[in-house]
């Protein structure tokens, strides 16, 4: 198993970037080979396949993963790593001879081909295959927090877990992601999708009632249209809903948008792109915490999204995982 620890395992999503990966991966793989980077790869075949691929690779001893795609591919690989770490922890409690595996053992990088690529903005990773390969060769890495979400899927009445590397959201934010992903599945792409979905949801938004507790203390109870939460700061093609988030500060950032008149909501939109959302809109509620709980006080329970993927419904509780993930970073 030790022989695989230094080999990069690339998980290739052919659907990323509205299918652009099909033509871009041969160029990317040649770049890796030209830079003498030792790698193996596997291509996904359906949504969720990257989780399965990653968990199997972890069991085979791989510890360095390369997402070839966008934020959705990153999210699925993270899910695979985090689930493997959890399973190994349980195995260790049952068998003291079992190998100890920690989040700190793993490295995650991305060869950016997808349409969003928000996660890499915080890490300052360039959209250039050669430059990414150079960072991989130099082992230019930092650390980042990973958050575990426990929530519910109203469609199946099941309790679920999901893991977050970048930004998530409840209500308005999740509805935007749902619409964007629907458009992507019809073959559309580009940053304009996020802007169109944003405007559409502003004009047709639905509020919800909830109670929010940060580190066990109630910080909000009432009507809101959206709650953003993040380890990273960029989402939705460059929006800054949690502009003060820091990937490795061991804290989750929260922005709560309470019920506001439509003209105030529209006036706040530019701040999403300038980083001045909180500064220019003092009625918004923000906080930093290591654990978070959001419970619905109305029905239907609003959607929850993580890293651009709708993963379930409220209620949700969020905890930071032990350790930190190594990530490729432009130092």
Phi and psi in degrees as GROMACS dihedral restraints (atoms count N, CA, C in turn):
[ dihedral_restraints ]
;  ai    aj    ak    al  type     phi  dphi    fc
    3     4     5     6     1   -60.4    20    10
    4     5     6     7     1   -25.9    20    10
    6     7     8     9     1   -67.0    20    10
    7     8     9    10     1   -19.9    20    10
    9    10    11    12     1   -92.3    20    10
   10    11    12    13     1   -10.6    20    10
   12    13    14    15     1   -62.5    20    10
   13    14    15    16     1   -31.1    20    10
   15    16    17    18     1   -97.8    20    10
   16    17    18    19     1     0.0    20    10
   18    19    20    21     1   -90.9    20    10
   19    20    21    22     1   131.9    20    10
   21    22    23    24     1   -74.8    20    10
   22    23    24    25     1   133.4    20    10
   24    25    26    27     1  -109.1    20    10
   25    26    27    28     1   109.7    20    10
   27    28    29    30     1   -90.8    20    10
   28    29    30    31     1   128.2    20    10
   30    31    32    33     1  -107.4    20    10
   31    32    33    34     1   113.9    20    10
   33    34    35    36     1  -102.7    20    10
   34    35    36    37     1   120.1    20    10
   36    37    38    39     1  -101.1    20    10
   37    38    39    40     1   103.6    20    10
   39    40    41    42     1   -67.3    20    10
   40    41    42    43     1   -14.8    20    10
   42    43    44    45     1   -91.2    20    10
   43    44    45    46     1    -8.6    20    10
   45    46    47    48     1   -65.1    20    10
   46    47    48    49     1   148.1    20    10
   48    49    50    51     1    62.5    20    10
   49    50    51    52     1    35.1    20    10
   51    52    53    54     1    55.0    20    10
   52    53    54    55     1    42.4    20    10
   54    55    56    57     1    89.7    20    10
   55    56    57    58     1     2.9    20    10
   57    58    59    60     1   -65.5    20    10
   58    59    60    61     1   -24.1    20    10
   60    61    62    63     1   -60.1    20    10
   61    62    63    64     1   -32.3    20    10
   63    64    65    66     1   -55.8    20    10
   64    65    66    67     1   -41.7    20    10
   66    67    68    69     1   -89.3    20    10
   67    68    69    70     1   -24.8    20    10
   69    70    71    72     1   -86.4    20    10
   70    71    72    73     1   -28.7    20    10
   72    73    74    75     1   -62.4    20    10
   73    74    75    76     1   -42.3    20    10
   75    76    77    78     1   -56.1    20    10
   76    77    78    79     1   -38.1    20    10
   78    79    80    81     1   -68.0    20    10
   79    80    81    82     1   -42.5    20    10
   81    82    83    84     1   -65.7    20    10
   82    83    84    85     1   -43.0    20    10
   84    85    86    87     1   -65.9    20    10
   85    86    87    88     1   -36.4    20    10
   87    88    89    90     1   -64.5    20    10
   88    89    90    91     1   -39.1    20    10
   90    91    92    93     1   -62.0    20    10
   91    92    93    94     1   -42.7    20    10
   93    94    95    96     1   -62.1    20    10
   94    95    96    97     1   -44.6    20    10
   96    97    98    99     1   -64.5    20    10
   97    98    99   100     1   -43.5    20    10
   99   100   101   102     1   -61.6    20    10
  100   101   102   103     1   -29.8    20    10
  102   103   104   105     1   -91.7    20    10
  103   104   105   106     1     9.0    20    10
  105   106   107   108     1    56.7    20    10
  106   107   108   109     1    41.7    20    10
  108   109   110   111     1   -93.9    20    10
  109   110   111   112     1   121.6    20    10
  111   112   113   114     1   -75.8    20    10
  112   113   114   115     1   120.5    20    10
  114   115   116   117     1  -149.3    20    10
  115   116   117   118     1   155.0    20    10
  117   118   119   120     1  -119.5    20    10
  118   119   120   121     1   163.4    20    10
  120   121   122   123     1  -148.9    20    10
  121   122   123   124     1   158.0    20    10
  123   124   125   126     1  -141.7    20    10
  124   125   126   127     1   138.8    20    10
  126   127   128   129     1   -97.5    20    10
  127   128   129   130     1   135.9    20    10
  129   130   131   132     1   -74.9    20    10
  130   131   132   133     1   159.1    20    10
  132   133   134   135     1  -126.8    20    10
  133   134   135   136     1   -10.4    20    10
  135   136   137   138     1  -163.5    20    10
  136   137   138   139     1   167.1    20    10
  138   139   140   141     1   -60.1    20    10
  139   140   141   142     1   130.7    20    10
  141   142   143   144     1    94.2    20    10
  142   143   144   145     1   -13.1    20    10
  144   145   146   147     1   -64.9    20    10
  145   146   147   148     1   -31.9    20    10
  147   148   149   150     1   -63.4    20    10
  148   149   150   151     1   -29.9    20    10
  150   151   152   153     1   -63.6    20    10
  151   152   153   154     1   -49.6    20    10
  153   154   155   156     1   -62.2    20    10
  154   155   156   157     1   -44.7    20    10
  156   157   158   159     1   -60.5    20    10
  157   158   159   160     1   -44.5    20    10
  159   160   161   162     1   -66.3    20    10
  160   161   162   163     1   -44.1    20    10
  162   163   164   165     1   -61.4    20    10
  163   164   165   166     1   -40.4    20    10
  165   166   167   168     1   -65.4    20    10
  166   167   168   169     1   -41.5    20    10
  168   169   170   171     1   -65.9    20    10
  169   170   171   172     1   -38.3    20    10
  171   172   173   174     1   -59.2    20    10
  172   173   174   175     1   -43.7    20    10
  174   175   176   177     1   -63.9    20    10
  175   176   177   178     1   -26.5    20    10
  177   178   179   180     1   -86.6    20    10
  178   179   180   181     1     2.5    20    10
  180   181   182   183     1    99.0    20    10
  181   182   183   184     1     1.8    20    10
  183   184   185   186     1   -74.0    20    10
  184   185   186   187     1   139.5    20    10
  186   187   188   189     1  -129.3    20    10
  187   188   189   190     1    -5.3    20    10
  189   190   191   192     1  -121.4    20    10
  190   191   192   193     1   118.5    20    10
  192   193   194   195     1  -119.8    20    10
  193   194   195   196     1   139.8    20    10
  195   196   197   198     1  -119.7    20    10
  196   197   198   199     1   117.4    20    10
  198   199   200   201     1   -85.3    20    10
  199   200   201   202     1   119.1    20    10
  201   202   203   204     1  -103.7    20    10
  202   203   204   205     1    93.1    20    10
  204   205   206   207     1   161.7    20    10
  205   206   207   208     1  -139.4    20    10
  207   208   209   210     1  -123.4    20    10
  208   209   210   211     1  -153.9    20    10
  210   211   212   213     1   -64.6    20    10
  211   212   213   214     1   -32.3    20    10
  213   214   215   216     1   -64.4    20    10
  214   215   216   217     1   -39.6    20    10
  216   217   218   219     1   -67.6    20    10
  217   218   219   220     1   -42.4    20    10
  219   220   221   222     1   -57.1    20    10
  220   221   222   223     1   -46.1    20    10
  222   223   224   225     1   -59.6    20    10
  223   224   225   226     1   -44.9    20    10
  225   226   227   228     1   -67.9    20    10
  226   227   228   229     1   -39.5    20    10
  228   229   230   231     1   -64.5    20    10
  229   230   231   232     1   -42.2    20    10
  231   232   233   234     1   -59.1    20    10
  232   233   234   235     1   -42.6    20    10
  234   235   236   237     1   -57.8    20    10
  235   236   237   238     1   -43.9    20    10
  237   238   239   240     1   -63.1    20    10
  238   239   240   241     1   -44.4    20    10
  240   241   242   243     1   -63.7    20    10
  241   242   243   244     1   -49.6    20    10
  243   244   245   246     1   -62.7    20    10
  244   245   246   247     1   -41.7    20    10
  246   247   248   249     1   -65.5    20    10
  247   248   249   250     1   -38.0    20    10
  249   250   251   252     1   -64.8    20    10
  250   251   252   253     1   -41.2    20    10
  252   253   254   255     1   -61.2    20    10
  253   254   255   256     1   -43.1    20    10
  255   256   257   258     1   -63.2    20    10
  256   257   258   259     1   -44.9    20    10
  258   259   260   261     1   -63.3    20    10
  259   260   261   262     1   -41.5    20    10
  261   262   263   264     1   -66.1    20    10
  262   263   264   265     1   -32.2    20    10
  264   265   266   267     1   -67.1    20    10
  265   266   267   268     1   -41.2    20    10
  267   268   269   270     1   -64.8    20    10
  268   269   270   271     1   -43.0    20    10
  270   271   272   273     1   -61.2    20    10
  271   272   273   274     1   -36.8    20    10
  273   274   275   276     1   -65.3    20    10
  274   275   276   277     1   -37.2    20    10
  276   277   278   279     1   -69.1    20    10
  277   278   279   280     1   -27.9    20    10
  279   280   281   282     1   -87.9    20    10
  280   281   282   283     1   -28.7    20    10
  282   283   284   285     1  -139.8    20    10
  283   284   285   286     1   106.9    20    10
  285   286   287   288     1   -64.5    20    10
  286   287   288   289     1   -18.2    20    10
  288   289   290   291     1   -84.3    20    10
  289   290   291   292     1    -8.9    20    10
  291   292   293   294     1   -65.7    20    10
  292   293   294   295     1   146.5    20    10
  294   295   296   297     1   -67.1    20    10
  295   296   297   298     1   132.3    20    10
  297   298   299   300     1   -82.5    20    10
  298   299   300   301     1   127.1    20    10
  300   301   302   303     1  -124.8    20    10
  301   302   303   304     1   134.3    20    10
  303   304   305   306     1  -126.1    20    10
  304   305   306   307     1   158.8    20    10
  306   307   308   309     1   -57.3    20    10
  307   308   309   310     1   -35.1    20    10
  309   310   311   312     1   -62.7    20    10
  310   311   312   313     1   -17.6    20    10
  312   313   314   315     1   -75.3    20    10
  313   314   315   316     1   -14.7    20    10
  315   316   317   318     1  -107.3    20    10
  316   317   318   319     1   147.3    20    10
  318   319   320   321     1  -122.5    20    10
  319   320   321   322     1   137.2    20    10
  321   322   323   324     1  -126.3    20    10
  322   323   324   325     1   130.2    20    10
  324   325   326   327     1  -132.5    20    10
  325   326   327   328     1   170.0    20    10
  327   328   329   330     1  -139.8    20    10
  328   329   330   331     1   135.6    20    10
  330   331   332   333     1   -97.1    20    10
  331   332   333   334     1    98.9    20    10
  333   334   335   336     1   -71.4    20    10
  334   335   336   337     1   113.0    20    10
  336   337   338   339     1  -126.0    20    10
  337   338   339   340     1   -21.2    20    10
  339   340   341   342     1   -66.8    20    10
  340   341   342   343     1   175.5    20    10
  342   343   344   345     1   -84.4    20    10
  343   344   345   346     1   -27.5    20    10
  345   346   347   348     1   -88.6    20    10
  346   347   348   349     1   -64.5    20    10
  348   349   350   351     1    52.5    20    10
  349   350   351   352     1    46.4    20    10
  351   352   353   354     1   -79.9    20    10
  352   353   354   355     1   -35.5    20    10
  354   355   356   357     1   -58.7    20    10
  355   356   357   358     1   -41.2    20    10
  357   358   359   360     1   -73.5    20    10
  358   359   360   361     1   -14.3    20    10
  360   361   362   363     1   -63.3    20    10
  361   362   363   364     1   -41.9    20    10
  363   364   365   366     1   -66.1    20    10
  364   365   366   367     1   -35.7    20    10
  366   367   368   369     1   -84.7    20    10
  367   368   369   370     1    -4.4    20    10
  369   370   371   372     1    57.3    20    10
  370   371   372   373     1    40.6    20    10
  372   373   374   375     1   -84.4    20    10
  373   374   375   376     1   125.9    20    10
  375   376   377   378     1   -75.5    20    10
  376   377   378   379     1   153.3    20    10
  378   379   380   381     1   -88.1    20    10
  379   380   381   382     1    57.0    20    10
  381   382   383   384     1  -140.0    20    10
  382   383   384   385     1   117.0    20    10
  384   385   386   387     1   -56.8    20    10
  385   386   387   388     1   -43.0    20    10
  387   388   389   390     1   -64.1    20    10
  388   389   390   391     1   -41.0    20    10
  390   391   392   393     1   -69.0    20    10
  391   392   393   394     1   -36.4    20    10
  393   394   395   396     1   -63.8    20    10
  394   395   396   397     1   -44.6    20    10
  396   397   398   399     1   -60.8    20    10
  397   398   399   400     1   -39.0    20    10
  399   400   401   402     1   -62.8    20    10
  400   401   402   403     1   -40.8    20    10
  402   403   404   405     1   -65.2    20    10
  403   404   405   406     1   -38.2    20    10
  405   406   407   408     1   -64.7    20    10
  406   407   408   409     1   -42.2    20    10
  408   409   410   411     1   -62.8    20    10
  409   410   411   412     1   -38.7    20    10
  411   412   413   414     1   -80.9    20    10
  412   413   414   415     1    -5.4    20    10
  414   415   416   417     1    53.8    20    10
  415   416   417   418     1    46.9    20    10
  417   418   419   420     1   -80.3    20    10
  418   419   420   421     1    94.5    20    10
  420   421   422   423     1  -129.6    20    10
  421   422   423   424     1   154.1    20    10
  423   424   425   426     1  -125.0    20    10
  424   425   426   427     1  -166.3    20    10
  426   427   428   429     1  -122.9    20    10
  427   428   429   430     1   153.6    20    10
  429   430   431   432     1  -149.8    20    10
  430   431   432   433     1   153.8    20    10
  432   433   434   435     1   -79.0    20    10
  433   434   435   436     1   152.5    20    10
  435   436   437   438     1  -127.0    20    10
  436   437   438   439     1   134.0    20    10
  438   439   440   441     1  -113.0    20    10
  439   440   441   442     1   137.5    20    10
  441   442   443   444     1  -101.4    20    10
  442   443   444   445     1   127.5    20    10
  444   445   446   447     1  -108.6    20    10
  445   446   447   448     1   128.3    20    10
  447   448   449   450     1  -107.9    20    10
  448   449   450   451     1   121.4    20    10
  450   451   452   453     1  -148.7    20    10
  451   452   453   454     1  -172.0    20    10
  453   454   455   456     1  -126.9    20    10
  454   455   456   457     1   144.9    20    10
  456   457   458   459     1  -106.2    20    10
  457   458   459   460     1   107.8    20    10
  459   460   461   462     1   -67.0    20    10
  460   461   462   463     1   -23.0    20    10
  462   463   464   465     1   -69.9    20    10
  463   464   465   466     1   -32.3    20    10
  465   466   467   468     1  -115.9    20    10
  466   467   468   469     1    -5.3    20    10
  468   469   470   471     1    59.3    20    10
  469   470   471   472     1    33.2    20    10
  471   472   473   474     1  -109.0    20    10
  472   473   474   475     1   149.2    20    10
  474   475   476   477     1   -87.1    20    10
  475   476   477   478     1   135.9    20    10
  477   478   479   480     1  -128.9    20    10
  478   479   480   481     1   164.9    20    10
  480   481   482   483     1  -125.7    20    10
  481   482   483   484     1   143.9    20    10
  483   484   485   486     1  -142.0    20    10
  484   485   486   487     1   164.7    20    10
  486   487   488   489     1  -130.4    20    10
  487   488   489   490     1   141.9    20    10
  489   490   491   492     1  -120.8    20    10
  490   491   492   493     1   128.6    20    10
  492   493   494   495     1  -100.8    20    10
  493   494   495   496     1   -28.2    20    10
  495   496   497   498     1  -124.2    20    10
  496   497   498   499     1   -94.3    20    10
  498   499   500   501     1  -133.1    20    10
  499   500   501   502     1   143.5    20    10
  501   502   503   504     1  -130.4    20    10
  502   503   504   505     1   177.4    20    10
  504   505   506   507     1  -164.9    20    10
  505   506   507   508     1   161.1    20    10
  507   508   509   510     1  -126.1    20    10
  508   509   510   511     1   137.6    20    10
  510   511   512   513     1    80.7    20    10
  511   512   513   514     1  -118.5    20    10
  513   514   515   516     1   -51.5    20    10
  514   515   516   517     1   -49.2    20    10
  516   517   518   519     1   -59.9    20    10
  517   518   519   520     1   -43.3    20    10
  519   520   521   522     1   -66.8    20    10
  520   521   522   523     1   -36.2    20    10
  522   523   524   525     1   -66.6    20    10
  523   524   525   526     1   -35.7    20    10
  525   526   527   528     1   -62.8    20    10
  526   527   528   529     1   -46.2    20    10
  528   529   530   531     1   -61.9    20    10
  529   530   531   532     1   -40.0    20    10
  531   532   533   534     1   -60.7    20    10
  532   533   534   535     1   -43.6    20    10
  534   535   536   537     1   -68.7    20    10
  535   536   537   538     1   -42.3    20    10
  537   538   539   540     1   -61.4    20    10
  538   539   540   541     1   -45.1    20    10
  540   541   542   543     1   -65.6    20    10
  541   542   543   544     1   -34.5    20    10
  543   544   545   546     1   -62.8    20    10
  544   545   546   547     1   -44.7    20    10
  546   547   548   549     1   -64.5    20    10
  547   548   549   550     1   -39.6    20    10
  549   550   551   552     1   -61.7    20    10
  550   551   552   553     1   -38.8    20    10
  552   553   554   555     1   -68.6    20    10
  553   554   555   556     1   -15.7    20    10
  555   556   557   558     1   -92.3    20    10
  556   557   558   559     1     3.0    20    10
  558   559   560   561     1   100.2    20    10
  559   560   561   562     1    -1.9    20    10
  561   562   563   564     1   -82.2    20    10
  562   563   564   565     1   155.5    20    10
  564   565   566   567     1  -152.9    20    10
  565   566   567   568     1   174.6    20    10
  567   568   569   570     1   106.8    20    10
  568   569   570   571     1   157.7    20    10
  570   571   572   573     1   -64.1    20    10
  571   572   573   574     1   -23.8    20    10
  573   574   575   576     1   -62.8    20    10
  574   575   576   577     1   -24.3    20    10
  576   577   578   579     1   -59.6    20    10
  577   578   579   580     1   -42.2    20    10
  579   580   581   582     1   -66.2    20    10
  580   581   582   583     1   -41.8    20    10
  582   583   584   585     1   -65.7    20    10
  583   584   585   586     1   -43.2    20    10
  585   586   587   588     1   -63.0    20    10
  586   587   588   589     1   -42.6    20    10
  588   589   590   591     1   -66.2    20    10
  589   590   591   592     1   -37.3    20    10
  591   592   593   594     1   -61.5    20    10
  592   593   594   595     1   -49.6    20    10
  594   595   596   597     1   -64.0    20    10
  595   596   597   598     1   -43.7    20    10
  597   598   599   600     1   -59.4    20    10
  598   599   600   601     1   -41.7    20    10
  600   601   602   603     1   -76.4    20    10
  601   602   603   604     1   -28.8    20    10
  603   604   605   606     1   -63.4    20    10
  604   605   606   607     1   -42.3    20    10
  606   607   608   609     1   -74.8    20    10
  607   608   609   610     1   -19.2    20    10
  609   610   611   612     1  -129.0    20    10
  610   611   612   613     1    29.5    20    10
  612   613   614   615     1   -70.9    20    10
  613   614   615   616     1   153.4    20    10
  615   616   617   618     1  -125.1    20    10
  616   617   618   619     1   131.3    20    10
  618   619   620   621     1   -84.7    20    10
  619   620   621   622     1   168.3    20    10
  621   622   623   624     1  -149.1    20    10
  622   623   624   625     1   155.8    20    10
  624   625   626   627     1  -101.0    20    10
  625   626   627   628     1   139.0    20    10
  627   628   629   630     1  -158.7    20    10
  628   629   630   631     1   169.6    20    10
  630   631   632   633     1  -124.3    20    10
  631   632   633   634     1   133.8    20    10
  633   634   635   636     1  -118.4    20    10
  634   635   636   637     1   127.9    20    10
  636   637   638   639     1  -120.0    20    10
  637   638   639   640     1   128.3    20    10
  639   640   641   642     1  -113.8    20    10
  640   641   642   643     1   121.7    20    10
  642   643   644   645     1    51.2    20    10
  643   644   645   646     1    40.4    20    10
  645   646   647   648     1    81.8    20    10
  646   647   648   649     1    -0.7    20    10
  648   649   650   651     1  -110.8    20    10
  649   650   651   652     1   130.7    20    10
  651   652   653   654     1   -69.5    20    10
  652   653   654   655     1   124.2    20    10
  654   655   656   657     1  -114.8    20    10
  655   656   657   658     1   -10.7    20    10
  657   658   659   660     1  -160.1    20    10
  658   659   660   661     1   138.9    20    10
  660   661   662   663     1  -146.7    20    10
  661   662   663   664     1   120.6    20    10
  663   664   665   666     1   153.1    20    10
  664   665   666   667     1  -154.0    20    10
  666   667   668   669     1   -98.0    20    10
  667   668   669   670     1   132.1    20    10
  669   670   671   672     1  -140.4    20    10
  670   671   672   673     1   160.5    20    10
  672   673   674   675     1  -107.3    20    10
  673   674   675   676     1   -20.2    20    10
  675   676   677   678     1  -162.1    20    10
  676   677   678   679     1   146.0    20    10
  678   679   680   681     1  -132.1    20    10
  679   680   681   682     1   123.2    20    10
  681   682   683   684     1  -106.5    20    10
  682   683   684   685     1   144.3    20    10
  684   685   686   687     1  -141.5    20    10
  685   686   687   688     1   138.7    20    10
  687   688   689   690     1  -155.3    20    10
  688   689   690   691     1   146.7    20    10
  690   691   692   693     1   -88.8    20    10
  691   692   693   694     1   -42.1    20    10
  693   694   695   696     1   -96.7    20    10
  694   695   696   697     1  -178.3    20    10
  696   697   698   699     1  -114.6    20    10
  697   698   699   700     1   -20.4    20    10
  699   700   701   702     1  -100.0    20    10
  700   701   702   703     1   141.9    20    10
  702   703   704   705     1  -156.3    20    10
  703   704   705   706     1   167.1    20    10
  705   706   707   708     1    57.7    20    10
  706   707   708   709     1    39.6    20    10
  708   709   710   711     1    77.2    20    10
  709   710   711   712     1    26.4    20    10
  711   712   713   714     1   116.6    20    10
  712   713   714   715     1     4.3    20    10
  714   715   716   717     1   -71.9    20    10
  715   716   717   718     1   150.0    20    10
  717   718   719   720     1  -118.0    20    10
  718   719   720   721     1    80.3    20    10
  720   721   722   723     1   -79.6    20    10
  721   722   723   724     1   -28.7    20    10
  723   724   725   726     1  -124.7    20    10
  724   725   726   727     1    71.0    20    10
  726   727   728   729     1   -64.7    20    10
  727   728   729   730     1   -18.0    20    10
  729   730   731   732     1   -99.1    20    10
  730   731   732   733     1     8.0    20    10
  732   733   734   735     1   -67.4    20    10
  733   734   735   736     1   143.2    20    10
  735   736   737   738     1  -128.2    20    10
  736   737   738   739     1   127.4    20    10
  738   739   740   741     1   -60.4    20    10
  739   740   741   742     1   -30.9    20    10
  741   742   743   744     1  -120.4    20    10
  742   743   744   745     1    24.3    20    10
  744   745   746   747     1   -92.5    20    10
  745   746   747   748     1     7.4    20    10
  747   748   749   750     1    66.0    20    10
  748   749   750   751     1    18.5    20    10
  750   751   752   753     1  -130.6    20    10
  751   752   753   754     1   147.9    20    10
  753   754   755   756     1   -97.8    20    10
  754   755   756   757     1   131.5    20    10
  756   757   758   759     1   -94.7    20    10
  757   758   759   760     1   142.8    20    10
  759   760   761   762     1  -130.7    20    10
  760   761   762   763     1   139.1    20    10
  762   763   764   765     1  -129.7    20    10
  763   764   765   766     1   121.6    20    10
  765   766   767   768     1  -109.6    20    10
  766   767   768   769     1   126.1    20    10
  768   769   770   771     1  -102.6    20    10
  769   770   771   772     1   103.6    20    10
  771   772   773   774     1   -73.2    20    10
  772   773   774   775     1   175.1    20    10
  774   775   776   777     1   -59.2    20    10
  775   776   777   778     1   125.0    20    10
  777   778   779   780     1  -136.5    20    10
  778   779   780   781     1   153.0    20    10
  780   781   782   783     1   -61.2    20    10
  781   782   783   784     1   151.2    20    10
  783   784   785   786     1   -57.7    20    10
  784   785   786   787     1   -38.8    20    10
  786   787   788   789     1   -66.6    20    10
  787   788   789   790     1   -29.9    20    10
  789   790   791   792     1   -73.4    20    10
  790   791   792   793     1   -35.6    20    10
  792   793   794   795     1   -64.0    20    10
  793   794   795   796     1   -46.7    20    10
  795   796   797   798     1   -63.1    20    10
  796   797   798   799     1   -38.6    20    10
  798   799   800   801     1   -67.5    20    10
  799   800   801   802     1   -25.0    20    10
  801   802   803   804     1   -81.3    20    10
  802   803   804   805     1   -17.0    20    10
  804   805   806   807     1   -56.4    20    10
  805   806   807   808     1   -44.9    20    10
  807   808   809   810     1   -55.6    20    10
  808   809   810   811     1   -32.2    20    10
  810   811   812   813     1   -64.4    20    10
  811   812   813   814     1   -21.6    20    10
  813   814   815   816     1   -64.4    20    10
  814   815   816   817     1   -25.7    20    10
  816   817   818   819     1  -107.2    20    10
  817   818   819   820     1   -12.6    20    10
  819   820   821   822     1  -101.7    20    10
  820   821   822   823     1   -11.0    20    10
  822   823   824   825     1    85.1    20    10
  823   824   825   826     1     5.3    20    10
  825   826   827   828     1  -105.7    20    10
  826   827   828   829     1    20.0    20    10
  828   829   830   831     1   -56.2    20    10
  829   830   831   832     1   -48.1    20    10
  831   832   833   834     1   -74.9    20    10
  832   833   834   835     1   -39.0    20    10
  834   835   836   837     1   -65.6    20    10
  835   836   837   838     1   -41.2    20    10
  837   838   839   840     1   -86.8    20    10
  838   839   840   841     1    -8.4    20    10
  840   841   842   843     1  -133.8    20    10
  841   842   843   844     1    78.2    20    10
  843   844   845   846     1   -63.3    20    10
  844   845   846   847     1   -15.9    20    10
  846   847   848   849     1   -74.9    20    10
  847   848   849   850     1   -13.5    20    10
  849   850   851   852     1   -73.1    20    10
  850   851   852   853     1   151.7    20    10
  852   853   854   855     1  -110.8    20    10
  853   854   855   856     1   127.0    20    10
  855   856   857   858     1  -129.7    20    10
  856   857   858   859     1   154.6    20    10
  858   859   860   861     1  -160.8    20    10
  859   860   861   862     1   163.7    20    10
  861   862   863   864     1  -124.0    20    10
  862   863   864   865     1   139.1    20    10
  864   865   866   867     1  -157.8    20    10
  865   866   867   868     1   168.0    20    10
  867   868   869   870     1   -99.8    20    10
  868   869   870   871     1   -16.9    20    10
  870   871   872   873     1  -143.8    20    10
  871   872   873   874     1   150.6    20    10
  873   874   875   876     1  -144.7    20    10
  874   875   876   877     1   143.4    20    10
  876   877   878   879     1  -134.3    20    10
  877   878   879   880     1   131.4    20    10
  879   880   881   882     1  -127.9    20    10
  880   881   882   883     1   119.8    20    10
  882   883   884   885     1  -117.8    20    10
  883   884   885   886     1   135.3    20    10
  885   886   887   888     1   -75.9    20    10
  886   887   888   889     1   144.6    20    10
  888   889   890   891     1  -116.4    20    10
  889   890   891   892     1     7.0    20    10
  891   892   893   894     1  -145.3    20    10
  892   893   894   895     1   167.3    20    10
  894   895   896   897     1  -129.5    20    10
  895   896   897   898     1   155.0    20    10
  897   898   899   900     1   -69.9    20    10
  898   899   900   901     1   157.0    20    10
  900   901   902   903     1   -67.8    20    10
  901   902   903   904     1   131.2    20    10
  903   904   905   906     1   -67.3    20    10
  904   905   906   907     1   160.6    20    10
  906   907   908   909     1   -75.3    20    10
  907   908   909   910     1   154.6    20    10
  909   910   911   912     1  -123.1    20    10
  910   911   912   913     1   132.4    20    10
  912   913   914   915     1  -119.4    20    10
  913   914   915   916     1   151.5    20    10
  915   916   917   918     1  -135.2    20    10
  916   917   918   919     1   124.5    20    10
  918   919   920   921     1    52.1    20    10
  919   920   921   922     1    36.0    20    10
  921   922   923   924     1    87.0    20    10
  922   923   924   925     1     2.9    20    10
  924   925   926   927     1  -117.3    20    10
  925   926   927   928     1   128.3    20    10
  927   928   929   930     1   -71.3    20    10
  928   929   930   931     1   123.1    20    10
  930   931   932   933     1  -117.2    20    10
  931   932   933   934     1    -9.1    20    10
  933   934   935   936     1   162.1    20    10
  934   935   936   937     1  -154.5    20    10
  936   937   938   939     1  -131.1    20    10
  937   938   939   940     1   163.1    20    10
  939   940   941   942     1   -64.3    20    10
  940   941   942   943     1   154.1    20    10
  942   943   944   945     1   -79.2    20    10
  943   944   945   946     1   157.7    20    10
  945   946   947   948     1  -138.2    20    10
  946   947   948   949     1   140.8    20    10
  948   949   950   951     1  -124.0    20    10
  949   950   951   952     1   142.1    20    10
  951   952   953   954     1  -129.8    20    10
  952   953   954   955     1   131.4    20    10
  954   955   956   957     1  -133.2    20    10
  955   956   957   958     1   146.1    20    10
  957   958   959   960     1   -76.9    20    10
  958   959   960   961     1   134.4    20    10
  960   961   962   963     1   -73.1    20    10
  961   962   963   964     1   153.2    20    10
  963   964   965   966     1   -65.3    20    10
  964   965   966   967     1   143.1    20    10
  966   967   968   969     1    79.5    20    10
  967   968   969   970     1  -174.4    20    10
  969   970   971   972     1  -140.7    20    10
  970   971   972   973     1   145.6    20    10
  972   973   974   975     1   -81.4    20    10
  973   974   975   976     1   136.9    20    10
  975   976   977   978     1   -78.6    20    10
  976   977   978   979     1   136.6    20    10
  978   979   980   981     1  -134.6    20    10
  979   980   981   982     1   144.3    20    10
  981   982   983   984     1   -64.3    20    10
  982   983   984   985     1   130.8    20    10
  984   985   986   987     1  -143.8    20    10
  985   986   987   988     1   139.9    20    10
  987   988   989   990     1   -83.0    20    10
  988   989   990   991     1    89.0    20    10
